[in-house]
Amino acid sequence: MERLGQAARAAATAMRRTATGPKNAALLAMAERLTDARAELLAANARDLARGRESGLDAALLERLALDDGRIDAMIEGLAQVAALPDPVGEIDGLRSRPSGIQVGQMRVPLGVIGIIYESRPNVTLEAASLCLKSGNACILRGGSEARESNAAIAACIRTGLLDAGLPEGAVQVVATTDRAAVGRLIAMPEYVDVIIPRGGKSLIERISREARVPVIKHLDGVCHVYLDATADPEKALAIAVNAKTHRYGTCNTMETLLVDAPVAEALLPRLAEAYAGHGVELRGCERTRTILPEATPATEEDWQAEYLAPVLAIRVVDGIDAAVAHIERYGSHHTDAIVTEHYGLARRFMAEVDSSSVMVNASTRFADGFEYGLGAEIGISTDKLHARGPVGLEGLTTRKYIVLGDGQVRR
Amino acid sequence: MERLGQAARAAATAMRRTATGPKNAALLAMAERLTDARAELLAANARDLARGRESGLDAALLERLALDDGRIDAMIEGLAQVAALPDPVGEIDGLRSRPSGIQVGQMRVPLGVIGIIYESRPNVTLEAASLCLKSGNACILRGGSEARESNAAIAACIRTGLLDAGLPEGAVQVVATTDRAAVGRLIAMPEYVDVIIPRGGKSLIERISREARVPVIKHLDGVCHVYLDATADPEKALAIAVNAKTHRYGTCNTMETLLVDAPVAEALLPRLAEAYAGHGVELRGCERTRTILPEATPATEEDWQAEYLAPVLAIRVVDGIDAAVAHIERYGSHHTDAIVTEHYGLARRFMAEVDSSSVMVNASTRFADGFEYGLGAEIGISTDKLHARGPVGLEGLTTRKYIVLGDGQVRR
């Protein structure tokens, strides 16, 4: 790992100086190499899958591990999309003259060396590499051992793509060893690694955050809420509450608790229950919910904290926006929360008072996503407050330094 | 500390919702209270000083601890200045429409609860409180035990100022205990504290960074360079090289190593040496420097890494910008580095290639400062790459969350 770290640090210095042209050329060269290597990649993936089946990996894990032509097409297309994104590096903001005569502004620059630790999905290898490369960083990628042959095949395409474009091999390094101690070393080399981004389940992220000696951009849980205010348009309320829960169950921006303002609970809850029943969603309600929907299971304290990632929904009847905001503050995970309302003042209050990475008015929580937000791509969703908050795109992989332009000025 | 943490968390929720008016009113009320309490504050400070002298504190520490009418005037004036700064909270950037019909933007919001740990200077208590308050945060302040009576007197003014304006007392809490274990607890309560800012010597900051369980915005050393390129205007080169070293010795943005391009070393070094001699600056030079300035002490490897904070300067003759940038990359602390040049391309290269929090062309490194940059105030200079880099003003005490405005949109 020391050796990888040194190579990454040296490559980061070179990448910082690399113009947009060669970076895009490398991304497109990787796409070409991947097109040529499709058969080898599928074969490597088949070997990973066979080994996974033998060692008894569960079906969900095997599904995430599997590549097919469609997924490889998406990987190739993704490279072209990242090449088409504007290069954030070198952008200068707010350059203004000061009374001393100097001009001061901020220039966007790469973070340096980014370590990414992820689980079974091999397409993350390419996605992470392309975003780090475009943003002028060097990266060290550590994927799951179950995907090692797929990752090695992808790494070969990345390496030749870099060399085709005249960029240093060290700009993207895929850790070959499956030794778990390698992760421990990677997250404890502040001299070589500027930031760690773990992608995966909560336990992986918690362990890495606890043990890391370099900054971590982390994505913990998404206990997301929709609050249906008394002034909500009933059709918007129904559409959003159903979409936020049922569009996909396993994603972090899926609603886990629905809060309903008391005056409209009797009108809305039966219609919602019918829609949820059509999707097979199990309902767990507070006492007031259960007087309207007796079929709901009684919700416990744990339900308000739960990230179900499953067709289960907690429902609570609340008295107005203060109770809704207080519930979100107490039980939420500060990921994404939405209000449905037609009241201007309440919309403004909800936006100001809810301290989450995404706060929405009259839209489904499922929109909390780098593509939907127009970032072009995302490397994850940060639940941290510092640096990057919410979906992290190319900009989140950069930082800003001050630049000062003078004509010989000295400080008096 | 638990109790302080809980009170701060509750106050942070209230402060997040507080408009600019009451925040400014509290700042101005504190200024009034301080004006009225001037005699008590001077008396409390005199007791701190007497105790400090008895316990044998050194002269520099006593100097930092001492308050007089001038320093109290500056504190009062500082409150008015912070009140006059624009409020960063609620500012919305980049709101744009997406193909789905939602509008997405970013809103600037407070970080939450900020813990600040500092040493002897009692005026930091008021400065830190005013910046955290204006940026909508709650703060817990832990000053040095040698300043405890001064800090208690200032805390009383802060508390009554908060109450005068109807803001919660918990918005600014000054830790009364001088128990060192309190610091250990403060930096390990992620449930109550969102970020720690240590202000003080390197050993304090290193210890806190090592032990903290919440994010730290840190300011480590300033090993700053000025590189005099062969194309530099000699008068600008002399003015900047002399100012960057001699304007003040103990500040982090003071130049510690001067790099001189070989073709101009013979012309510039004797003139520089004469100017430095006039200021009593001791020179330590590389071998090439010493062939021109035989009176310079031979520089060792340690000199290239030294943050002297004293009238001592290391000088190295280098071959062009590549050698200069390589030296800065290897030995610098990524704080502030400047080039003096009249060459357009070299100015651009230096700005792009030097990875420091401030990079300057034809200006003295001494300008790296929140006031000089127009931030209005600064709580410190960050040498971190994530979140805030360089001087940290009100904006560095905030973060941005995504806001989504819709009309009932759901994800397809």
Contacts between the chains, C-beta under 8 A, distances in Angstrom:
chain1	res1	chain2	res2	distance
A	13	B	329	6.6
A	13	B	355	7.9
A	16	B	352	7.2
A	16	B	353	6.7
A	16	B	355	6.5
A	17	B	352	6.2
A	17	B	353	5.5
A	90	B	352	6.6
A	96	B	374	6.9
A	98	B	372	6.5
A	98	B	373	7.2
A	98	B	374	5.6
A	100	B	367	6.9
A	100	B	372	6.4
A	102	B	363	5.1
A	102	B	367	5.8
A	102	B	372	7.5
A	104	B	372	7.8
A	104	B	373	4.9
A	104	B	374	6.4
A	107	B	351	6.8
A	107	B	359	7.7
A	109	B	355	6.9
A	111	B	385	5.7
A	111	B	386	7.4
A	112	B	355	7.2
A	112	B	385	6.7
A	194	B	385	5.7
A	194	B	386	7.9
A	195	B	385	7.6
A	195	B	386	6.3
A	215	B	215	7.4
A	215	B	384	7.6
A	215	B	385	8.0
A	215	B	386	5.0
A	217	B	386	7.8
A	233	B	408	6.7
A	235	B	408	7.1
A	236	B	407	7.4
A	236	B	408	3.4
A	239	B	408	6.0
A	239	B	410	5.2
A	240	B	408	6.5
A	240	B	410	6.0
A	242	B	410	7.8
A	243	B	410	3.5
A	243	B	411	5.9
A	244	B	410	7.8
A	247	B	410	7.3
A	247	B	411	5.2
A	329	B	13	6.5
A	338	B	404	7.8
A	340	B	408	7.9
A	351	B	107	6.8
A	351	B	403	5.5
A	352	B	16	7.2
A	352	B	17	6.3
A	352	B	90	6.6
A	353	B	16	6.6
A	353	B	17	5.5
A	355	B	13	7.9
A	355	B	16	6.4
A	355	B	109	6.8
A	355	B	112	7.2
A	355	B	401	7.5
A	356	B	401	6.5
A	357	B	401	5.6
A	357	B	402	6.4
A	358	B	401	6.8
A	358	B	402	4.3
A	358	B	403	7.5
A	358	B	404	6.3
A	359	B	107	7.8
A	359	B	401	6.2
A	359	B	402	7.3
A	359	B	403	5.4
A	359	B	404	7.4
A	360	B	102	8.0
A	360	B	403	7.3
A	360	B	404	4.0
A	360	B	405	7.8
A	360	B	406	6.6
A	361	B	403	7.8
A	361	B	404	7.1
A	361	B	405	5.4
A	361	B	406	6.4
A	362	B	405	7.4
A	362	B	406	4.3
A	362	B	407	5.7
A	362	B	408	5.4
A	362	B	409	7.4
A	363	B	102	5.1
A	363	B	404	5.0
A	363	B	405	7.4
A	363	B	406	3.0
A	363	B	408	7.6
A	363	B	409	4.8
A	363	B	410	7.8
A	364	B	406	7.9
A	364	B	409	6.7
A	364	B	410	4.5
A	364	B	411	5.2
A	366	B	410	7.4
A	366	B	411	3.9
A	367	B	100	6.8
A	367	B	102	5.7
A	367	B	404	5.8
A	367	B	406	7.7
A	367	B	409	7.2
A	367	B	411	5.9
A	368	B	402	7.2
A	368	B	404	7.6
A	372	B	98	6.5
A	372	B	100	6.4
A	372	B	102	7.5
A	372	B	104	7.8
A	372	B	411	7.3
A	373	B	98	7.2
A	373	B	104	4.9
A	373	B	402	6.6
A	374	B	96	6.8
A	374	B	98	5.6
A	374	B	104	6.4
A	384	B	215	7.6
A	385	B	111	5.7
A	385	B	112	6.7
A	385	B	194	5.7
A	385	B	195	7.5
A	385	B	399	4.8
A	386	B	111	7.4
A	386	B	194	8.0
A	386	B	195	6.3
A	386	B	215	5.0
A	386	B	217	7.8
A	386	B	386	6.4
A	386	B	387	4.2
A	386	B	399	6.6
A	387	B	386	4.2
A	387	B	387	4.3
A	389	B	399	5.5
A	389	B	400	6.3
A	389	B	401	5.7
A	389	B	402	7.6
A	390	B	401	6.6
A	390	B	402	4.4
A	391	B	402	7.3
A	399	B	385	4.9
A	399	B	386	6.6
A	399	B	389	5.5
A	400	B	389	6.3
A	401	B	355	7.5
A	401	B	356	6.5
A	401	B	357	5.6
A	401	B	358	6.7
A	401	B	359	6.2
A	401	B	389	5.7
A	401	B	390	6.6
A	402	B	357	6.4
A	402	B	358	4.3
A	402	B	359	7.3
A	402	B	368	7.2
A	402	B	373	6.6
A	402	B	389	7.6
A	402	B	390	4.4
A	402	B	391	7.3
A	403	B	351	5.5
A	403	B	358	7.5
A	403	B	359	5.4
A	403	B	360	7.3
A	403	B	361	7.8
A	404	B	338	7.8
A	404	B	358	6.3
A	404	B	359	7.4
A	404	B	360	4.0
A	404	B	361	7.1
A	404	B	363	5.0
A	404	B	367	5.8
A	404	B	368	7.6
A	405	B	360	7.8
A	405	B	361	5.4
A	405	B	362	7.4
A	405	B	363	7.4
A	406	B	360	6.6
A	406	B	361	6.4
A	406	B	362	4.3
A	406	B	363	3.0
A	406	B	364	7.9
A	406	B	367	7.7
A	407	B	236	7.5
A	407	B	362	5.6
A	408	B	233	6.7
A	408	B	235	7.1
A	408	B	236	3.4
A	408	B	239	6.0
A	408	B	240	6.6
A	408	B	340	7.9
A	408	B	362	5.4
A	408	B	363	7.7
A	409	B	362	7.4
A	409	B	363	4.8
A	409	B	364	6.7
A	409	B	367	7.1
A	410	B	239	5.2
A	410	B	240	6.0
A	410	B	242	7.8
A	410	B	243	3.5
A	410	B	244	7.8
A	410	B	247	7.3
A	410	B	363	7.8
A	410	B	364	4.5
A	410	B	366	7.4
A	411	B	243	6.0
A	411	B	247	5.2
A	411	B	364	5.2
A	411	B	366	3.9
A	411	B	367	5.9
A	411	B	372	7.3
